[in-house]
Amino acid sequence: MCGIVGYIGTRSAVPIILDGLKRLEYRGYDSAGLAVLNGHGQIEIRRASGKLRNLEECLRDNPVAGSYGIGHTRWATHGRPTEENAHPHCDSKGNVVVVHNGIVENYLSLKHKLESQGHRFKSETDTEVIAHLIERFLPERSLEEAVRMAVKQLSGVFALGIVSLSDPKKIVAARSGPPVVVGLGEGEYFLASDVPAILSHTRDMIFLDDGDLAVMTAEGVRLTDFEGRPIKRNVSHILWDPIMAEKGGYKHFMLKEIFEQPRAVRDTMLGRVSQETGHLFLNEVNLSPQEFAEFKQVKIVACGTSWHAGLAGKFMIEKLARVPVEVDYGSEFRYRDPIVDSSVLTVVISQSGETADTLAAQREAKQKGSKTLAICNVVGSMITREAVGSLLTHAGPEIGVASTKAFTGQLTAMGLLAMYLAQCRNMDPEMLQAAAQELLRIPGKMEVVLANDTHFEDVARHLFRVTDFLFLGRGIHYPIALEGALKLKEISYIHAEGYPAGEMKHGPNALIDENLPVVVLATRDPSSEESRVRYEKTLSNIQEVNARGGIVVAVACQPDVDEVKKVAQYVISIPPTDEIWLPILEIVPLQLLAYHIAVRRGCDVDQPRNLAKSVTVE
């Protein structure tokens, strides 16, 4: 949700905090602010509603300086996106300053109690309660002791950064839910919600666990739990190049990340697939082949785009490994008393590894005896720390709110997992070898699709004014129809729905008229009879759309383009491949179509309204 940045050291804190907030703006951009302790022993706060440039203008007009401080970029939950509700928030005396990511569920009862004790509030936020609570406990205590007492009063989830005049030259951070990263430098230390914010300053990071409290000074970092007991956490060395988080000449991060997908898929496979034998090496899953072979069922839990990757993964696993799979929304899983036990492998998928609903589902599965495996893009994230093992996607930092390369990385990881399950269950080795070798060819085929970007831009030029879209797919292609519709609605604000093509007769046909574009995934595996039958049925769906005057945009494999052109107004071609790998190619033109439509509509594709990159609260 929101983004937090902090710095303490010998350099000027403001440029470092502002740079970090820019790199975290994908987490929230309703308002922003910072607090710095200046050389005169005063806390100076600057805040502004709207995007981060408004805060920069405020600082140009009214600059501040100091060697330590905290900053925040907000995605509004409690209170309107106004300057008064922007973080940081302080207590009655301006002595304690807090930045917060999360939700305090019991803030109203706490607020009423504090008001009865004489505290006066200035904002509509739940965060301000935290500052007043710390104020209440701070006299005669250190800042970290007051924070420990305050957080025990809070219900909900929170990541905190706190400074105080009563206990200067110190930043205290606490975590219970949303992510907190502490960066280690030479005589300087950094605080952030996510790695990209501080990666240009250090690659050595400590990821706090729930219940951790960090005390940062210019001399070092001390970690305790909420009871004050000293704890140790491993230092992770991040291999991402800071340049990877820049636009690299592209107009938007989203476009850059779409074009990075061949590399992301290659990196996800790197060292895990033998090019000669097709043998899979997934040592990081931390389960023996025998344990994998004994699982009777797989449950996949995720949210949003990751859920679509899981749904495609269901088809991959059932096809290759012949293990039954169920796919659940993270937000629903724990509320239905799911049937899982030690015979079930629960796979949790999250780009950030901090998605609140997916984490809650993971804990529910573990409580019921299921081993959990994480598919994630962020080293050291909570979801990976709580899993038995992880399958990291190695897509690199993804800044655009609408996920692209993380999704194709997840599809690749699901394919690797499906093949590994099949390998552990002694399925046909020749079949697995052929599948693995074709997967290794996919990045090159993705580059062929990306080379046709001008064609996707031309299609967008004809369709960007419409108000509704339908996306259709059958079998493993249905999840890609869902993802294509999601990408379009996320960044262009056009209403779009994905459907199984066979369900059109059961209602959606009523929507088709001359103003409705219908995007149809009419691809096939030329070596598969099953795929041929599906393809022919999909052509019948296209004829149904034509009979009702709809506009057909078809995605077809290159050998079928001439045939599909006879029934579709617009045809997008992709190279042929095995049925289970077609989704990785199919999604690329749908991402680019959504991107170009959104750009023509004047939308902010990197920061679509009302959305945040990482949903770290329910």
Solvent accessible surface area in square Angstrom, and as a share of the most:
residue,aa,sasa,rsa
1,M,8,0.03
2,C,10,0.06
3,G,0,0.00
4,I,5,0.03
5,V,0,0.00
6,G,0,0.00
7,Y,0,0.00
8,I,5,0.02
9,G,9,0.08
10,T,123,0.71
11,R,103,0.38
12,S,58,0.37
13,A,0,0.00
14,V,16,0.09
15,P,80,0.50
16,I,10,0.05
17,I,0,0.00
18,L,24,0.12
19,D,42,0.22
20,G,1,0.01
21,L,0,0.00
22,K,103,0.44
23,R,46,0.17
24,L,0,0.00
25,E,24,0.11
26,Y,5,0.02
27,R,2,0.01
28,G,0,0.00
29,Y,20,0.08
30,D,38,0.19
31,S,0,0.00
32,A,1,0.01
33,G,0,0.00
34,L,0,0.00
35,A,0,0.00
36,V,0,0.00
37,L,9,0.04
38,N,21,0.11
39,G,81,0.78
40,H,159,0.71
41,G,49,0.47
42,Q,100,0.45
43,I,28,0.14
44,E,46,0.20
45,I,49,0.25
46,R,30,0.11
47,R,60,0.22
48,A,11,0.08
49,S,44,0.28
50,G,27,0.26
51,K,51,0.21
52,L,7,0.03
53,R,151,0.55
54,N,55,0.28
55,L,0,0.00
56,E,37,0.17
57,E,83,0.37
58,C,39,0.24
59,L,14,0.07
60,R,169,0.62
61,D,125,0.65
62,N,76,0.39
63,P,96,0.61
64,V,18,0.11
65,A,64,0.50
66,G,15,0.14
67,S,47,0.30
68,Y,14,0.05
69,G,0,0.00
70,I,0,0.00
71,G,0,0.00
72,H,0,0.00
73,T,1,0.01
74,R,6,0.02
75,W,49,0.17
76,A,29,0.23
77,T,59,0.34
78,H,43,0.19
79,G,26,0.25
80,R,154,0.56
81,P,69,0.43
82,T,34,0.20
83,E,89,0.40
84,E,101,0.45
85,N,1,0.01
86,A,0,0.00
87,H,6,0.03
88,P,0,0.00
89,H,5,0.02
90,C,31,0.18
91,D,2,0.01
92,S,51,0.33
93,K,161,0.68
94,G,29,0.28
95,N,27,0.14
96,V,0,0.00
97,V,0,0.00
98,V,0,0.00
99,V,0,0.00
100,H,3,0.01
101,N,0,0.00
102,G,8,0.08
103,I,33,0.17
104,V,1,0.00
105,E,126,0.56
106,N,37,0.19
107,Y,34,0.13
108,L,95,0.47
109,S,70,0.45
110,L,16,0.08
111,K,34,0.14
112,H,111,0.50
113,K,99,0.42
114,L,1,0.01
115,E,64,0.29
116,S,95,0.61
117,Q,89,0.40
118,G,48,0.46
119,H,22,0.10
120,R,156,0.57
121,F,38,0.16
122,K,155,0.66
123,S,12,0.08
124,E,77,0.34
125,T,2,0.01
126,D,5,0.02
127,T,2,0.01
128,E,5,0.02
129,V,0,0.00
130,I,0,0.00
131,A,0,0.00
132,H,1,0.00
133,L,0,0.00
134,I,0,0.00
135,E,19,0.08
136,R,87,0.32
137,F,21,0.09
138,L,5,0.03
139,P,85,0.54
140,E,184,0.83
141,R,104,0.38
142,S,35,0.22
143,L,0,0.00
144,E,15,0.07
145,E,79,0.36
146,A,0,0.00
147,V,0,0.00
148,R,29,0.11
149,M,64,0.28
150,A,0,0.00
151,V,6,0.03
152,K,108,0.46
153,Q,73,0.32
154,L,20,0.10
155,S,53,0.34
156,G,29,0.28
157,V,42,0.24
158,F,7,0.03
159,A,0,0.00
160,L,1,0.01
161,G,0,0.00
162,I,0,0.00
163,V,0,0.00
164,S,0,0.00
165,L,66,0.33
166,S,68,0.44
167,D,27,0.14
168,P,71,0.45
169,K,148,0.63
170,K,24,0.10
171,I,0,0.00
172,V,0,0.00
173,A,0,0.00
174,A,0,0.00
175,R,2,0.01
176,S,29,0.19
177,G,13,0.13
178,P,0,0.00
179,P,9,0.05
180,V,5,0.03
181,V,2,0.01
182,V,0,0.00
183,G,0,0.00
184,L,42,0.21
185,G,23,0.22
186,E,167,0.75
187,G,39,0.38
188,E,25,0.11
189,Y,27,0.10
190,F,0,0.00
191,L,1,0.00
192,A,1,0.01
193,S,2,0.01
194,D,22,0.12
195,V,2,0.01
196,P,5,0.03
197,A,1,0.01
198,I,1,0.00
199,L,5,0.03
200,S,53,0.34
201,H,54,0.24
202,T,15,0.09
203,R,85,0.31
204,D,53,0.27
205,M,0,0.00
206,I,13,0.07
207,F,14,0.06
208,L,0,0.00
209,D,31,0.16
210,D,52,0.27
211,G,21,0.20
212,D,1,0.01
213,L,0,0.00
214,A,0,0.00
215,V,2,0.01
216,M,0,0.00
217,T,30,0.17
218,A,40,0.31
219,E,155,0.69
220,G,18,0.17
221,V,38,0.22
222,R,124,0.45
223,L,19,0.09
224,T,8,0.05
225,D,25,0.13
226,F,34,0.14
227,E,102,0.46
228,G,28,0.27
229,R,144,0.53
230,P,118,0.74
231,I,41,0.21
232,K,188,0.79
233,R,81,0.30
234,N,137,0.70
235,V,80,0.46
236,S,25,0.16
237,H,110,0.49
238,I,7,0.04
239,L,142,0.71
240,W,32,0.11
241,D,58,0.30
242,P,33,0.21
243,I,126,0.64
244,M,53,0.24
245,A,7,0.05
246,E,72,0.32
247,K,80,0.34
248,G,59,0.57
249,G,84,0.81
250,Y,79,0.30
251,K,133,0.57
252,H,30,0.13
253,F,36,0.15
254,M,1,0.00
255,L,24,0.12
256,K,15,0.06
257,E,2,0.01
258,I,0,0.00
259,F,60,0.25
260,E,30,0.13
261,Q,0,0.00
262,P,6,0.04
263,R,77,0.28
264,A,0,0.00
265,V,0,0.00
266,R,103,0.37
267,D,41,0.21
268,T,0,0.00
269,M,8,0.03
270,L,139,0.69
271,G,68,0.66
272,R,14,0.05
273,V,15,0.09
274,S,26,0.17
275,Q,137,0.61
276,E,143,0.64
277,T,83,0.48
278,G,4,0.04
279,H,81,0.36
280,L,4,0.02
281,F,95,0.40
282,L,2,0.01
283,N,129,0.66
284,E,61,0.27
285,V,1,0.00
286,N,102,0.52
287,L,14,0.07
288,S,48,0.31
289,P,78,0.49
290,Q,113,0.50
291,E,65,0.29
292,F,0,0.00
293,A,30,0.24
294,E,105,0.47
295,F,10,0.04
296,K,150,0.64
297,Q,40,0.18
298,V,0,0.00
299,K,6,0.02
300,I,0,0.00
301,V,0,0.00
302,A,0,0.00
303,C,35,0.21
304,G,38,0.37
305,T,16,0.10
306,S,11,0.07
307,W,29,0.10
308,H,18,0.08
309,A,0,0.00
310,G,0,0.00
311,L,22,0.11
312,A,0,0.00
313,G,0,0.00
314,K,54,0.23
315,F,68,0.28
316,M,0,0.00
317,I,0,0.00
318,E,48,0.22
319,K,109,0.46
320,L,7,0.03
321,A,0,0.00
322,R,155,0.57
323,V,2,0.01
324,P,77,0.48
325,V,5,0.03
326,E,75,0.34
327,V,28,0.16
328,D,17,0.09
329,Y,101,0.38
330,G,1,0.01
331,S,46,0.30
332,E,99,0.44
333,F,0,0.00
334,R,76,0.28
335,Y,138,0.53
336,R,113,0.41
337,D,102,0.53
338,P,3,0.02
339,I,150,0.76
340,V,11,0.06
341,D,69,0.36
342,S,83,0.54
343,S,34,0.22
344,V,7,0.04
345,L,0,0.00
346,T,0,0.00
347,V,0,0.00
348,V,0,0.00
349,I,1,0.00
350,S,3,0.02
351,Q,30,0.13
352,S,11,0.07
353,G,0,0.00
354,E,9,0.04
355,T,20,0.12
356,A,19,0.15
357,D,20,0.10
358,T,0,0.00
359,L,6,0.03
360,A,17,0.13
361,A,0,0.00
362,Q,0,0.00
363,R,92,0.34
364,E,36,0.16
365,A,0,0.00
366,K,84,0.36
367,Q,152,0.68
368,K,64,0.27
369,G,40,0.38
370,S,4,0.03
371,K,77,0.33
372,T,1,0.00
373,L,0,0.00
374,A,0,0.00
375,I,0,0.00
376,C,0,0.00
377,N,5,0.03
378,V,12,0.07
379,V,58,0.33
380,G,16,0.16
381,S,1,0.00
382,M,3,0.01
383,I,0,0.00
384,T,20,0.12
385,R,80,0.29
386,E,37,0.17
387,A,14,0.11
388,V,57,0.33
389,G,4,0.04
390,S,17,0.11
391,L,0,0.00
392,L,34,0.17
393,T,0,0.00
394,H,77,0.34
395,A,0,0.00
396,G,1,0.01
397,P,4,0.03
398,E,8,0.04
399,I,14,0.07
400,G,0,0.00
401,V,12,0.07
402,A,0,0.00
403,S,15,0.10
404,T,0,0.00
405,K,1,0.00
406,A,1,0.01
407,F,0,0.00
408,T,0,0.00
409,G,0,0.00
410,Q,4,0.02
411,L,0,0.00
412,T,0,0.00
413,A,0,0.00
414,M,0,0.00
415,G,0,0.00
416,L,0,0.00
417,L,0,0.00
418,A,0,0.00
419,M,0,0.00
420,Y,16,0.06
421,L,1,0.00
422,A,0,0.00
423,Q,40,0.18
424,C,15,0.09
425,R,76,0.28
426,N,137,0.70
427,M,53,0.24
428,D,78,0.40
429,P,101,0.64
430,E,133,0.60
431,M,64,0.29
432,L,13,0.06
433,Q,62,0.28
434,A,59,0.46
435,A,6,0.05
436,A,0,0.00
437,Q,52,0.23
438,E,16,0.07
439,L,0,0.00
440,L,51,0.25
441,R,129,0.47
442,I,0,0.00
443,P,1,0.01
444,G,32,0.31
445,K,43,0.18
446,M,0,0.00
447,E,79,0.35
448,V,69,0.40
449,V,0,0.00
450,L,11,0.05
451,A,84,0.65
452,N,53,0.27
453,D,25,0.13
454,T,108,0.63
455,H,71,0.32
456,F,1,0.00
457,E,71,0.32
458,D,54,0.28
459,V,1,0.00
460,A,0,0.00
461,R,109,0.40
462,H,97,0.43
463,L,3,0.02
464,F,29,0.12
465,R,187,0.68
466,V,27,0.15
467,T,98,0.57
468,D,55,0.28
469,F,2,0.01
470,L,3,0.02
471,F,4,0.02
472,L,0,0.00
473,G,0,0.00
474,R,52,0.19
475,G,35,0.34
476,I,7,0.04
477,H,0,0.00
478,Y,54,0.21
479,P,0,0.00
480,I,0,0.00
481,A,0,0.00
482,L,30,0.15
483,E,0,0.00
484,G,0,0.00
485,A,2,0.01
486,L,37,0.19
487,K,0,0.00
488,L,2,0.01
489,K,75,0.32
490,E,29,0.13
491,I,0,0.00
492,S,0,0.00
493,Y,65,0.25
494,I,4,0.02
495,H,96,0.43
496,A,0,0.00
497,E,61,0.27
498,G,13,0.12
499,Y,70,0.27
500,P,44,0.27
501,A,0,0.00
502,G,35,0.33
503,E,76,0.34
504,M,2,0.01
505,K,139,0.59
506,H,139,0.62
507,G,42,0.40
508,P,9,0.06
509,N,21,0.11
510,A,95,0.73
511,L,103,0.51
512,I,14,0.07
513,D,59,0.31
514,E,118,0.53
515,N,98,0.50
516,L,11,0.05
517,P,0,0.00
518,V,0,0.00
519,V,0,0.00
520,V,0,0.00
521,L,1,0.01
522,A,0,0.00
523,T,0,0.00
524,R,54,0.20
525,D,12,0.06
526,P,84,0.53
527,S,100,0.64
528,S,30,0.20
529,E,107,0.48
530,E,126,0.57
531,S,2,0.01
532,R,82,0.30
533,V,61,0.35
534,R,24,0.09
535,Y,6,0.02
536,E,79,0.35
537,K,103,0.44
538,T,0,0.00
539,L,29,0.14
540,S,60,0.39
541,N,3,0.01
542,I,0,0.00
543,Q,96,0.43
544,E,30,0.14
545,V,1,0.00
546,N,48,0.25
547,A,84,0.65
548,R,110,0.40
549,G,40,0.38
550,G,2,0.02
551,I,36,0.18
552,V,0,0.00
553,V,0,0.00
554,A,0,0.00
555,V,0,0.00
556,A,0,0.00
557,C,1,0.01
558,Q,78,0.35
559,P,94,0.59
560,D,7,0.04
561,V,22,0.13
562,D,107,0.56
563,E,83,0.37
564,V,0,0.00
565,K,118,0.50
566,K,168,0.71
567,V,29,0.17
568,A,11,0.09
569,Q,101,0.45
570,Y,46,0.18
571,V,16,0.09
572,I,0,0.00
573,S,29,0.18
574,I,0,0.00
575,P,9,0.05
576,P,35,0.22
577,T,7,0.04
578,D,41,0.21
579,E,36,0.16
580,I,14,0.07
581,W,0,0.00
582,L,0,0.00
583,P,0,0.00
584,I,0,0.00
585,L,0,0.00
586,E,0,0.00
587,I,0,0.00
588,V,0,0.00
589,P,0,0.00
590,L,2,0.01
591,Q,0,0.00
592,L,0,0.00
593,L,2,0.01
594,A,1,0.01
595,Y,6,0.02
596,H,15,0.07
597,I,0,0.00
598,A,0,0.00
599,V,44,0.25
600,R,101,0.37
601,R,91,0.33
602,G,66,0.64
603,C,22,0.13
604,D,56,0.29
605,V,0,0.00
606,D,14,0.07
607,Q,31,0.14
608,P,0,0.00
609,R,143,0.52
610,N,119,0.61
611,L,61,0.30
612,A,10,0.08
613,K,25,0.11
614,S,3,0.02
615,V,66,0.38
616,T,2,0.01
617,V,3,0.02
618,E,118,0.53
